[in-house]
């Protein structure tokens, strides 16, 4: 199983490629949803990383996929465009993952 990133910017994609994660840069909602569907259908991809800006293009669809996909993990990753404190973002992710508010 491999990782795959769907990003709205080149910086995030390049950073992930440095650690061996492939992906693509997308800006339009339909192109994003098409690429997401292809990643979901790829049996080699186990974890799909999506930047926050792309998640905001289709939050309800992403939530539905998170709940219904038995063998895929979809994670939202903050990028340089996120204006929140990175510590709060990490706390939120950990809280969601373990089900306990930190």
PyMOL commands that set and color helices and strands:
alter all, ss='L'
color gray80, all
select helices_A, chain A and resi 10-18+29-41+52-55+59-68+86-98
alter helices_A, ss='H'
color red, helices_A
select strands_A, chain A and resi 2-7+22-25+45-51+73-77
alter strands_A, ss='S'
color yellow, strands_A
deselect
rebuild
show_as cartoon
